[in-house]
Amino acid sequence: MGYLEPLGKKVRDVMTRGVVTVRFDAGLEEVLRAMKDNDVTAVVAVDPSDEAMGIITTFDILRIFRDHAKEELMAMTAEDVMTPTVEHVNPTESLENAARKMLEKKIHRLVIFSSETGRVPVGVLSSTDMMKILCENLRR
């Protein structure tokens, strides 16, 4: 039995509510501004219905800056940069299941979709969120 299981916490108890989003056709400069202005390491690219199409992380940004010239970067959109697979969980899932998924997929965050919103993101659960809850509970 892992340490997370006895905590009995659900994703909704720990996740960051609200998600910083950009339209899939937003330019790279807008993506960078959204990340900087909101002090986040990832944004979700959405379609006109606000449904998630992909995720853009600081790792994605570093990769494209390494691989492309400035002229190419200025022409890129969120869709060009995003990872199109959005790993996600439901707010009612256990933290243990969410942690397992993050470890199996080797990712640092999960986007939260609820059954009421379909693919419209309602939150994010990051490895940092998980670390905070672990540290808080070790002190008790």
Steps between C-alpha positions, in 0.01 A plus 500: 500500500643840401511806722234683296229235535428542873472878460166443330537817301349553160642699212244777567648546851844589366466622140548859396162629392482692180730450205704745299398447140593636160320453171659239276566767237668745741848606402803382694547845653148482649573153639818622666324806639221285648756278673704794630207719609332213685825355640422150370710231336223378270197627312221307335431572132124510438265516204229769462272296731770506771557126465858385551695422184847475650737614771809719476766467768826678565671187367315542168611864488864412568488232230372733230744776592780247468378365166382808309630834377343826621313554172337157531410561865321824420272316255408218741165456670396314813391212278852474356655478845248305707507137597168382356441231760347652811545259789209552733308375802162566657481708821349202685798271433730412788836671535660157490354429153605845379855450633517158337396648165759779526773248576396258225479777238812678633318833514485783753139606471152375424218712365173455684180442304172446682213296362292820486748693285613236252841606369482852645774506765401588857836465670854371499676257732876538494780306658560812712141479630566137590824587681324768707236255626764238578709748698196629691398148596849393607498780759178372660 
